[in-house]
Amino acid sequence: LVKSDGEPTYFLPDIAYHRDKFARGADHLIDILGADHHGYVARMRAALQALGHAPEDFEALIGQNVTLMRGGREVRLSKRAGTMIEARDLVELVGPDVARFTYLLQSIDTTQTIDIDVVTAQSAENPVYYVQYAHARVHSVAREAAARGVERRPLDTVDLSVLVHERELDVLRRLSELPDTVAIATRARAPHQVTTWVRELAAAFHRFWHECPILRDDVDPELRQARLWLVETTRIGLAIGLDLLGVSAPERL
């Protein structure tokens, strides 16, 4: 903990910092560390045990390297010998929504390659745009319904049993998975589970949108009401998922 010249190693203030977090009321500490910090975990756990804390009160998640690509070539932004890119560099390059969502596409312990051209494109290949566009599309239904004077009746007056089309059922299945998805993601420290769910819900809604008309004149009024509620619950689901990920849910794109 102390070097031969009497100066503390970097590890000593780290121990003090963890002890201070416990002193401020934390009962479980989670460190997110780089791929080269495997040896750090056992040392910190031992130090905290020496201070009287149980081993299970400290948890470490080991991240892996992320490579940025653009135009088929690796992007190097750092001014420090071109060997490291800080998170702020990525945010400045693509924006906070894209940076956060893209980083959460995979498990933290998976090496990632982020293609700047893909995640900044307004296309279905861009997972961030694809999900946010689904949310914006949901709001477009509400605006069009209002313009046509179509009101969504109270839910308890709507017959949802008319939702039998495979695309409708697919959306309902995805929506029903949200509670379990959040619970699993929480227990496993795996926010990418929520990202995957949001993408699957967005994909299901886009398919529903293309195959199941909502406001067209030839749609049965009862079916229209049920589909309007399906759209509304999709809006709620997408908004919850994006909020959990810290990503904005735009009403227009």
Summary of the structure (lengths in Angstrom):
residues: 253
radius of gyration: 23.8
end to end distance: 53.8
largest distance: 84.4
contacts: 686
relative contact order: 0.11
helix: 57%
strand: 9%
